[in-house]
Amino acid sequence: MLVSRGARHLAIAMSAALVLTIAACGKETPPPTADATAVPARLYGTDGNMINSFGDEFKDQTGMLAGMKGTTPLTPLSEDFKARLKGLRPALTDYSYAGETYDAMVISAIAAEQAGSNDPGAIAKQINSVTTGGTECETPKACLALARAGRDLSYRGVSLTRGGFTDAGEPSTASYATLHFGTADRLDDSKTEYVGAGDESTTTTKRAPRGGAAEEDKPDPLKIGGLLPETGDLSLAYPPMEAAAALALKEINATGGVFEQDVEFVPGDDGTNPDTAKATVAKHIAAKVSVIIGAGASSISRAVLPEVVKAGLVLFSPCNTDAGLSTIDDKGLYFRTAPSDILQGRALADVILRDGPHKIAIVARNDSYGTGLQDNVKSELERAGFPADMIETLVYEPPTPAAPDIDFAAGANQVKAHGPDGVLVIGFGESAQIIKAMAKAGVPIHH
């Protein structure tokens, strides 16, 4: 749960009495440039890098992530759901955004059945109302049966467990997990904590128009396209999203599909790159998909949204968190099952303040996700009484396929000069380069 402002002040004050020590990083020894008198900095991360596959980036520096903490939108997943995912993808090691991807697929199918049409505009008008105002149901089988019968329903699935969608087409409530990396650079599930956020009263009260097609006018099969990060900076997060989309498709079609026909899924890569994503969107438009599941990064959704809206398709992301997307001009065609970073900013600030740091450095990728979350965390820290002049903010340009390596030497030296005892890195797979650059520059890291 979130601590009170008074408790946060107390944590900051008490931190002066803490004695911090630094442990060796596996086989690595502290760089010769490190200042032995400097206070070690705790590492913090976000949903883009708090995943097991991120630890694979440190095979040559085992233990570098030990003690790193962070947050991600995550509902406690049932063992049954995880078993079903593993049944399809036995090698799966992460579940980040799996629930959100599954729910985006299922909601899209229910909305199409409710609309009685594969017309994207008709589907879009049903999506919010599918999540509130009717008989609660939890599975594709139960919800599609209600939709076929013309009954109002409230989908309560894997990630959407409390409030429904707001008027803006996003969850009114969310669950966040506080995650911890252990000594083997893998998340220690025994330390995972969950906290709720949001306000159910913001759930939409608008009712959708009644849909339903005549039997003789049965629509063509519903087509859903993928726009997920198979490649690029966010590709570490792709496996659980792909697995969840495949599971949802299997379970939707096992119930008879939509319009008594199997739903078709057209895979597609967003590449964590605007050009790659736009090319995939063009293919989906040509293939006449109704709904596109994605993109992965918020900045990629911003880049492709004009083309998606122009074509009149639905863009439904399972993992966009940029707060600005709540008010973007989308003509009512953009939705997400991931919560806004306004909520994650509060959760992250709480995690940091519990450790009672004196100085913080926030390093973020220079895009709408990175700078937006950076601003939210900074605002929440200051609102809790953390001195503004004790917060250093830095940004870096995200890598591109042509230039995958980041030169963060100057930024790392700036972090070292600030002397923080807490460093938050907001990014994706490239965050490994940022952390390694800080270690090389002699920023002492607390483990």
C-alpha positions as CSV (number, residue, x, y, z in Angstrom):
1,M,0.0,0.0,0.0
2,L,1.1,3.6,-0.5
3,V,2.7,5.2,2.6
4,S,1.6,8.5,3.9
5,R,3.4,11.7,3.3
6,G,4.4,11.9,6.9
7,A,5.9,8.4,6.7
8,R,7.8,9.4,3.7
9,H,9.3,12.4,5.5
10,L,10.3,10.1,8.3
11,A,11.9,7.6,5.9
12,I,14.0,10.4,4.4
13,A,15.0,11.7,7.8
14,M,15.9,8.2,9.1
15,S,18.0,7.4,6.0
16,A,20.8,9.6,7.4
17,A,21.4,7.0,10.0
18,L,21.6,4.1,7.5
19,V,25.0,2.6,6.8
20,L,25.1,1.3,3.2
21,T,27.5,-1.3,2.0
22,I,28.4,-2.5,-1.5
23,A,29.0,-6.2,-2.4
24,A,31.1,-7.5,-5.2
25,C,29.4,-8.2,-8.5
26,G,30.0,-11.8,-9.2
27,K,33.4,-12.2,-10.9
28,E,33.6,-8.5,-11.5
29,T,35.6,-6.2,-9.3
30,P,34.8,-2.5,-8.7
31,P,36.2,-0.3,-11.5
32,P,39.4,1.5,-10.6
33,T,37.8,4.9,-11.1
34,A,35.2,4.3,-8.3
35,D,35.3,6.6,-5.3
36,A,35.5,4.4,-2.2
37,T,34.0,7.1,-0.1
38,A,30.9,7.6,-2.3
39,V,27.6,6.3,-1.1
40,P,26.5,3.3,-3.2
41,A,23.4,4.0,-5.3
42,R,20.4,1.6,-5.3
43,L,19.1,0.7,-8.8
44,Y,15.5,1.1,-9.7
45,G,13.7,0.1,-12.9
46,T,10.3,0.1,-14.6
47,D,8.1,-2.2,-16.6
48,G,10.4,-2.0,-19.6
49,N,13.3,-3.6,-17.8
50,M,12.0,-5.4,-14.7
51,I,11.8,-8.7,-16.5
52,N,13.9,-11.9,-16.3
53,S,15.2,-11.7,-19.8
54,F,16.8,-8.3,-18.9
55,G,19.1,-10.2,-16.6
56,D,20.5,-12.1,-19.7
57,E,22.2,-8.8,-20.7
58,F,24.6,-9.2,-17.7
59,K,26.0,-12.6,-18.3
60,D,29.5,-11.2,-18.2
61,Q,28.8,-9.3,-15.0
62,T,26.8,-11.7,-12.9
63,G,25.1,-10.1,-9.9
64,M,25.1,-6.6,-11.3
65,L,21.3,-6.4,-10.9
66,A,21.2,-7.9,-7.4
67,G,18.9,-5.7,-5.3
68,M,17.5,-3.7,-8.2
69,K,13.8,-2.9,-7.5
70,G,11.1,-1.6,-9.8
71,T,7.4,-1.6,-10.7
72,T,5.2,-3.0,-13.4
73,P,1.5,-3.1,-14.0
74,L,0.8,-6.7,-13.0
75,T,-2.2,-8.5,-11.5
76,P,-1.5,-11.6,-9.5
77,L,-1.8,-14.3,-12.1
78,S,-3.4,-17.6,-11.3
79,E,-1.4,-20.8,-11.6
80,D,-4.0,-22.0,-14.0
81,F,-3.4,-19.1,-16.4
82,K,0.3,-19.5,-16.2
83,A,0.0,-23.2,-16.8
84,R,-2.2,-22.6,-19.9
85,L,0.5,-20.2,-21.2
86,K,3.3,-22.6,-20.6
87,G,1.2,-25.3,-22.3
88,L,1.5,-23.3,-25.5
89,R,5.0,-21.9,-24.9
90,P,7.0,-24.2,-22.6
91,A,10.1,-22.0,-22.7
92,L,8.2,-19.0,-21.3
93,T,10.1,-17.4,-18.4
94,D,8.2,-14.0,-18.0
95,Y,4.5,-13.0,-17.8
96,S,4.8,-9.2,-18.1
97,Y,1.7,-7.9,-19.9
98,A,0.5,-11.4,-20.6
99,G,-2.8,-10.7,-18.8
100,E,-3.2,-7.4,-20.6
101,T,-2.6,-8.9,-24.0
102,Y,-5.0,-11.8,-23.3
103,D,-7.7,-9.3,-22.2
104,A,-7.2,-7.0,-25.2
105,M,-7.8,-10.0,-27.5
106,V,-10.8,-11.3,-25.7
107,I,-12.5,-7.8,-25.3
108,S,-12.0,-7.2,-29.0
109,A,-13.8,-10.5,-29.8
110,I,-16.6,-9.9,-27.4
111,A,-17.1,-6.3,-28.7
112,A,-17.3,-7.6,-32.3
113,E,-19.9,-10.2,-31.3
114,Q,-21.8,-7.6,-29.4
115,A,-21.7,-5.3,-32.4
116,G,-22.7,-8.1,-34.8
117,S,-20.2,-6.7,-37.2
118,N,-16.5,-6.7,-38.1
119,D,-16.7,-3.0,-38.9
120,P,-13.9,-1.4,-36.7
121,G,-16.1,1.6,-35.9
122,A,-18.9,-0.6,-34.7
123,I,-16.5,-2.6,-32.6
124,A,-15.0,0.5,-31.1
125,K,-18.4,1.7,-29.9
126,Q,-18.8,-1.6,-27.9
127,I,-15.4,-1.9,-26.3
128,N,-15.9,0.3,-23.2
129,S,-19.4,-1.0,-22.5
130,V,-18.2,-4.6,-22.7
131,T,-16.3,-3.9,-19.4
132,T,-19.1,-2.5,-17.3
133,G,-22.8,-2.4,-16.7
134,G,-24.0,-5.9,-17.2
135,T,-23.7,-9.5,-16.0
136,E,-20.1,-10.2,-14.9
137,C,-18.3,-13.0,-16.8
138,E,-14.7,-14.1,-16.7
139,T,-14.0,-16.4,-19.6
140,P,-14.3,-16.1,-23.4
141,K,-16.9,-19.0,-23.3
142,A,-19.2,-17.3,-20.8
143,C,-18.8,-13.8,-22.2
144,L,-19.3,-14.7,-25.8
145,A,-22.4,-16.7,-24.9
146,L,-23.9,-13.6,-23.3
147,A,-22.9,-11.5,-26.3
148,R,-24.5,-13.9,-28.7
149,A,-27.7,-13.8,-26.6
150,G,-27.7,-10.0,-26.8
151,R,-27.1,-9.6,-23.1
152,D,-25.3,-6.8,-21.4
153,L,-22.1,-8.0,-19.8
154,S,-19.1,-6.9,-17.8
155,Y,-15.9,-8.7,-18.7
156,R,-13.7,-9.5,-15.7
157,G,-10.6,-11.3,-17.0
158,V,-7.0,-11.7,-16.1
159,S,-5.8,-8.1,-15.7
160,L,-9.2,-6.3,-15.7
161,T,-10.5,-7.6,-12.3
162,R,-12.1,-4.6,-10.7
163,G,-13.3,-1.4,-12.4
164,G,-14.1,-1.3,-16.1
165,F,-12.8,1.1,-18.8
166,T,-13.0,4.9,-18.5
167,D,-14.5,7.1,-21.2
168,A,-10.9,7.3,-22.6
169,G,-10.8,3.5,-23.2
170,E,-8.4,2.5,-20.5
171,P,-8.7,0.7,-17.1
172,S,-10.1,2.8,-14.2
173,T,-8.2,0.7,-11.7
174,A,-5.0,-1.3,-11.9
175,S,-2.7,-3.5,-9.9
176,Y,1.1,-2.9,-9.7
177,A,3.8,-5.3,-8.6
178,T,7.0,-4.3,-6.8
179,L,9.7,-6.5,-8.2
180,H,13.2,-7.4,-6.9
181,F,16.2,-8.9,-8.8
182,G,18.0,-11.5,-6.8
183,T,21.7,-12.5,-6.9
184,A,21.4,-14.5,-10.1
185,D,20.0,-11.5,-12.0
186,R,16.5,-13.1,-11.9
187,L,13.4,-11.8,-10.3
188,D,12.8,-13.1,-6.8
189,D,9.1,-14.0,-6.8
190,S,9.1,-14.4,-3.0
191,K,9.7,-10.7,-2.6
192,T,7.0,-9.5,-5.1
193,E,4.4,-7.2,-3.5
194,Y,1.1,-6.0,-5.1
195,V,-0.6,-2.7,-4.7
196,G,-3.9,-1.4,-6.1
197,A,-4.3,2.0,-7.8
198,G,-6.9,4.0,-9.5
199,D,-10.6,4.9,-8.9
200,E,-13.5,2.7,-9.9
201,S,-15.8,5.7,-9.9
202,T,-14.1,6.8,-13.2
203,T,-15.5,3.8,-15.0
204,T,-17.6,4.9,-18.0
205,T,-21.4,5.0,-17.6
206,K,-22.1,5.5,-21.3
207,R,-24.1,2.7,-22.9
208,A,-23.2,1.4,-26.4
209,P,-25.7,1.2,-29.2
210,R,-27.4,-2.2,-29.6
211,G,-25.7,-4.3,-32.3
212,G,-26.5,-7.6,-33.8
213,A,-26.5,-8.8,-37.4
214,A,-29.3,-10.7,-39.1
215,E,-28.6,-14.3,-39.7
216,E,-28.5,-13.9,-43.5
217,D,-26.1,-11.0,-43.1
218,K,-23.4,-13.0,-41.2
219,P,-20.2,-11.0,-41.4
220,D,-16.9,-12.3,-42.8
221,P,-14.6,-13.7,-40.1
222,L,-13.1,-11.2,-37.7
223,K,-9.5,-10.5,-38.4
224,I,-7.1,-9.2,-35.7
225,G,-3.6,-8.0,-36.5
226,G,-0.6,-8.0,-34.3
227,L,1.7,-5.0,-33.8
228,L,4.0,-6.4,-31.1
229,P,7.7,-5.9,-30.5
230,E,9.1,-9.1,-32.1
231,T,12.4,-7.1,-32.6
232,G,13.9,-3.9,-31.3
233,D,14.5,-2.4,-27.9
234,L,11.4,-3.9,-26.4
235,S,11.8,-7.4,-27.9
236,L,12.7,-8.7,-24.4
237,A,9.0,-8.3,-23.5
238,Y,7.6,-10.0,-26.7
239,P,7.4,-13.7,-25.6
240,P,4.7,-13.3,-22.9
241,M,2.6,-11.0,-25.1
242,E,2.9,-13.4,-28.1
243,A,2.0,-16.4,-25.9
244,A,-1.0,-14.6,-24.4
245,A,-2.3,-13.6,-27.8
246,A,-2.0,-17.2,-29.0
247,L,-3.8,-18.5,-25.9
248,A,-6.6,-16.0,-26.3
249,L,-7.1,-16.9,-29.9
250,K,-7.1,-20.6,-29.1
251,E,-9.7,-20.2,-26.3
252,I,-11.9,-17.8,-28.3
253,N,-12.1,-20.2,-31.3
254,A,-12.7,-23.2,-29.0
255,T,-16.0,-21.6,-28.0
256,G,-17.1,-21.2,-31.6
257,G,-15.3,-18.0,-32.4
258,V,-17.1,-14.8,-33.4
259,F,-20.1,-14.9,-35.8
260,E,-19.8,-18.7,-35.5
261,Q,-16.5,-18.6,-37.3
262,D,-12.9,-18.8,-36.2
263,V,-11.2,-15.5,-35.5
264,E,-8.1,-15.0,-37.7
265,F,-4.9,-13.5,-36.3
266,V,-2.4,-11.9,-38.6
267,P,1.0,-11.5,-36.8
268,G,3.0,-8.3,-37.2
269,D,6.2,-6.7,-35.8
270,D,6.4,-3.1,-34.6
271,G,10.2,-3.4,-34.3
272,T,10.1,-0.8,-31.5
273,N,10.7,1.4,-34.6
274,P,8.2,3.8,-36.3
275,D,9.2,2.8,-39.8
276,T,8.8,-0.9,-39.1
277,A,5.5,-0.4,-37.3
278,K,4.1,1.8,-40.2
279,A,5.0,-0.9,-42.7
280,T,3.2,-3.5,-40.6
281,V,0.1,-1.2,-40.2
282,A,0.0,-0.8,-44.0
283,K,0.0,-4.6,-44.4
284,H,-2.8,-4.9,-41.9
285,I,-4.9,-2.3,-43.7
286,A,-4.4,-4.2,-47.0
287,A,-5.4,-7.5,-45.2
288,K,-8.6,-5.8,-43.9
289,V,-8.0,-6.5,-40.2
290,S,-10.5,-4.8,-37.9
291,V,-8.4,-4.5,-34.7
292,I,-4.7,-4.1,-34.3
293,I,-3.2,-5.4,-31.0
294,G,-0.3,-3.1,-30.1
295,A,1.9,-1.3,-30.3
296,G,4.4,-2.2,-27.7
297,A,6.0,1.1,-26.9
298,S,3.8,4.2,-26.4
299,S,5.9,6.2,-28.8
300,I,5.3,3.7,-31.5
301,S,1.5,3.9,-31.0
302,R,1.8,7.7,-31.3
303,A,3.7,7.3,-34.5
304,V,1.2,4.9,-36.2
305,L,-2.1,6.2,-34.8
306,P,-2.7,8.8,-37.6
307,E,-2.5,6.0,-40.2
308,V,-4.7,3.7,-38.1
309,V,-7.3,6.4,-37.5
310,K,-7.3,7.4,-41.2
311,A,-8.0,3.8,-42.1
312,G,-10.7,3.6,-39.5
313,L,-9.2,0.7,-37.6
314,V,-9.1,0.0,-33.9
315,L,-5.6,0.2,-32.2
316,F,-5.7,-1.7,-28.9
317,S,-2.4,-1.8,-26.9
318,P,-1.8,-4.2,-24.0
319,C,1.3,-2.2,-22.7
320,N,1.2,1.5,-23.6
321,T,1.4,3.5,-20.4
322,D,2.2,7.1,-21.7
323,A,-0.3,9.3,-19.7
324,G,-0.7,11.6,-22.7
325,L,-2.4,8.9,-24.7
326,S,-5.5,9.4,-22.5
327,T,-6.3,12.6,-24.3
328,I,-4.8,12.0,-27.7
329,D,-7.1,12.7,-30.7
330,D,-8.0,9.1,-31.7
331,K,-11.5,9.5,-33.0
332,G,-12.6,6.9,-30.4
333,L,-10.4,4.2,-32.0
334,Y,-7.6,3.8,-29.5
335,F,-7.8,1.6,-26.4
336,R,-5.4,0.0,-23.9
337,T,-5.5,-2.6,-21.1
338,A,-2.4,-1.1,-19.5
339,P,-2.9,1.7,-17.0
340,S,-1.6,5.3,-17.4
341,D,1.9,6.1,-16.1
342,I,0.3,8.6,-13.7
343,L,-0.5,5.6,-11.6
344,Q,2.9,4.0,-12.1
345,G,4.6,7.2,-11.2
346,R,3.0,7.1,-7.8
347,A,3.9,3.5,-7.3
348,L,7.5,4.0,-8.3
349,A,7.9,7.1,-6.0
350,D,6.6,5.0,-3.1
351,V,9.1,2.2,-3.8
352,I,12.0,4.7,-3.9
353,L,10.9,6.7,-0.8
354,R,10.7,3.5,1.3
355,D,14.5,3.2,1.1
356,G,15.0,6.8,2.3
357,P,17.4,8.2,-0.3
358,H,19.0,11.7,-0.1
359,K,19.7,12.2,-3.8
360,I,18.1,10.7,-6.8
361,A,19.1,10.5,-10.5
362,I,16.3,9.6,-13.0
363,V,17.7,8.5,-16.4
364,A,15.1,8.1,-19.1
365,R,14.9,7.3,-22.8
366,N,13.9,10.4,-24.8
367,D,10.5,9.5,-25.9
368,S,6.9,9.9,-24.7
369,Y,7.1,6.9,-22.4
370,G,10.5,7.8,-20.9
371,T,10.2,11.5,-20.4
372,G,6.5,11.2,-19.4
373,L,7.2,8.7,-16.6
374,Q,10.3,10.6,-15.6
375,D,8.1,13.7,-15.1
376,N,5.5,11.8,-13.2
377,V,8.0,10.2,-10.8
378,K,9.7,13.5,-10.2
379,S,6.4,15.3,-9.4
380,E,5.4,12.5,-7.0
381,L,8.7,12.7,-5.2
382,E,8.4,16.4,-4.8
383,R,4.8,16.2,-3.7
384,A,6.0,13.8,-1.0
385,G,8.5,16.5,0.2
386,F,11.7,15.3,-1.5
387,P,13.8,18.4,-2.3
388,A,13.7,19.3,-6.0
389,D,17.4,20.2,-6.1
390,M,18.3,16.7,-4.9
391,I,16.7,15.2,-8.1
392,E,18.9,15.0,-11.2
393,T,17.1,14.2,-14.5
394,L,18.9,13.0,-17.6
395,V,17.7,11.7,-21.0
396,Y,19.3,9.7,-23.7
397,E,18.4,9.1,-27.3
398,P,17.0,5.6,-27.8
399,P,19.1,3.3,-30.1
400,T,18.1,2.7,-33.7
401,P,18.7,-0.3,-35.9
402,A,21.4,1.6,-37.6
403,A,23.0,2.7,-34.3
404,P,22.2,0.1,-31.6
405,D,24.9,1.2,-29.2
406,I,24.5,4.2,-26.8
407,D,27.3,6.4,-25.8
408,F,26.3,7.3,-22.2
409,A,29.8,8.1,-20.9
410,A,29.0,11.8,-20.4
411,G,25.7,11.0,-18.8
412,A,27.3,8.4,-16.5
413,N,29.9,11.0,-15.4
414,Q,27.1,13.5,-14.7
415,V,25.3,10.9,-12.5
416,K,28.6,10.2,-10.7
417,A,29.1,14.0,-10.1
418,H,25.6,14.2,-8.6
419,G,26.5,11.5,-6.1
420,P,23.0,9.9,-5.9
421,D,22.1,7.1,-3.5
422,G,19.3,6.1,-5.8
423,V,19.2,5.8,-9.6
424,L,16.0,5.1,-11.6
425,V,16.5,3.9,-15.1
426,I,13.4,4.2,-17.3
427,G,13.9,2.3,-20.5
428,F,13.8,-1.0,-22.3
429,G,16.5,-3.6,-23.2
430,E,19.0,-0.8,-23.8
431,S,18.9,0.1,-20.1
432,A,21.6,-2.5,-19.8
433,Q,24.0,-0.2,-21.7
434,I,23.1,2.7,-19.3
435,I,23.8,0.6,-16.2
436,K,27.1,-0.7,-17.6
437,A,28.2,2.8,-18.5
438,M,27.5,4.0,-15.0
439,A,29.5,1.1,-13.5
440,K,32.4,1.8,-15.9
441,A,32.4,5.5,-14.9
442,G,32.8,4.5,-11.3
443,V,29.2,5.0,-10.0
444,P,29.1,2.7,-7.0
445,I,26.1,0.4,-7.1
446,H,24.4,-0.9,-4.0
447,H,23.7,-4.7,-4.1
